[in-house]
Amino acid sequence: MKRKVIKQGPSTLMVSLPSKWVKEHNIEQGNEVELEEISEGLLIKTDSKSKLNTITVNVSGPPKLIRRYIGNIYRKGYDEITLEFDDPSSIKHIEKYSQDFLGLQITEQGKKYCVLHSVASLKIEEYDSMVNRIFLLILEMGSDVIDALKKKDLDELSNIAILDNSVNKLFNACLRIINRPGFPRKVYFSGKLLIRLEDAGDRYRDLAEYLLSLKDLKISKETMAFLCHINEKVRKLYELYSKFDKEKILYIFDKREEFVRRTNELLERVPKKEIRIIHILGKLVDDIYEASSPLFGLNL
């Protein structure tokens, strides 16, 4: 919506507030509102509670359903979450899953309910640094897998799951931020990029878990070279996020078919135990390609 700027007095410029918003938040003459400068504009906020600030949900059911509820409610931006359940043992699952979300804590608990609060103040200005941290963690995961293979170090592979958990926490926090009013970026492209980055972290975690199950960390030179090549493509994607270059991102688009062909060729040649490794790396190739598309959209 547009509002006409009105001059009031010798140096004061004013705009009117939308009547629907004023009614929803019970704004009256003399009330104070908070103004926050963001990169592409000005965000007007009120101290009155938003309709989306609190929610009550019955989460009775399997544990995985509980996690879905908590995750989506958190990402949508609720600050106070009351969860009701029929089975008192559900609280142990809620305690476990709430740890996956930055600043989410149980503040009240009864026999068949609990209340969670988001105690971390996630600001829109923190978004870029958080996405940057996600990229760096994913790059670290790829580098650690190679180091572990070279050193035959099982302990280093075990640490990949910890890094992936950090990626997941930041991913959820970033989705929470982009659902906030006033987020200045293109929400669709930002969300799609985040999803693909989170998927990439899962690929490295899956790769580490499979290598741990083998016990023998010796792999063929071809598979190692392919892993190194893919890690380099992830680094290129990070560089493009930091400084967009249309020609370089078109190069990623053009190389996708070559990567798919190479993946299929390796599936035919590598030792049997490495087939799953190549399969996981093939999915990572798709993640890189799919992440480059929203990156292009963000810079249009």
Protein Blocks (a to p, Z undefined) as FASTA:
>chain_A
ZZddddehjkbccddddfklmmmnopaehiacdddddfkbccdddfbdcfklpccddfed
cfklmmmmmmmmmmnopabdcdddfblklmmmmmmmmmmpghiacfbdcfkbccdddfbd
cdfklmmmmmmmmmmmmmmmmmmmmmmmmnopaklmmmmmmmmmmmmmmmmmmmmmmmpg
hiabdfklmmmmmmmmmmmmmmmmmmmmmmmmnopacdcfklmmmmmmmmmmmmmmmmmm
mmgcfklmmmmmmmmmmmmmmmmmmmmmmcfklmmmmmmmmmmmmmmmmmmmmmmmmmZZ
